[in-house]
């Protein structure tokens, strides 16, 4: 019974890590920088600086998303092994 409990908690944390990656990496990356670029393009005020900032912001969000997934993965492995 104890092994099933550890496996369930491990899968829960790993799943939370994946869902966190999807939220931060997918939702935040697609809504904030891409929406800002589209709105600036439609308004006719898109500049190279704004485009570079959006790329940098997207890179930061994707790095953060990898960190969120990594935390879920480490917690999942911790509970699986202990």
HUFEN-V344307 format. One record per residue. N is the residue number from 0. D_FIRST is the distance of its C-alpha to the first C-alpha in Angstrom with 2 decimals. Layout:
N_D_FIRST + N_D_FIRST
This chain:
0_0.00 + 1_3.80 + 2_5.45 + 3_5.27 + 4_6.43 + 5_8.87 + 6_10.02 + 7_10.73 + 8_12.63 + 9_14.30 + 10_15.52 + 11_16.68 + 12_18.79 + 13_20.14 + 14_21.14 + 15_22.76 + 16_24.64 + 17_25.96 + 18_27.00 + 19_28.66 + 20_30.48 + 21_31.69 + 22_32.97 + 23_34.72 + 24_35.80 + 25_36.72 + 26_37.68 + 27_39.32 + 28_41.01 + 29_42.42 + 30_43.52 + 31_45.16 + 32_47.06 + 33_47.74 + 34_48.82 + 35_51.10 + 36_52.69 + 37_53.25 + 38_54.77 + 39_57.05 + 40_58.13 + 41_58.95 + 42_60.91 + 43_62.75 + 44_61.82 + 45_59.34 + 46_60.12 + 47_58.93 + 48_57.62 + 49_55.44 + 50_54.15 + 51_53.33 + 52_51.58 + 53_49.45 + 54_48.47 + 55_47.65 + 56_45.66 + 57_43.69 + 58_42.99 + 59_41.72 + 60_39.40 + 61_38.01 + 62_37.49 + 63_35.71 + 64_33.53 + 65_32.58 + 66_31.68 + 67_29.44 + 68_27.61 + 69_27.43 + 70_25.83 + 71_23.09 + 72_22.62 + 73_22.55 + 74_20.04 + 75_17.76 + 76_18.21 + 77_17.82 + 78_14.34 + 79_13.40 + 80_15.04 + 81_14.22
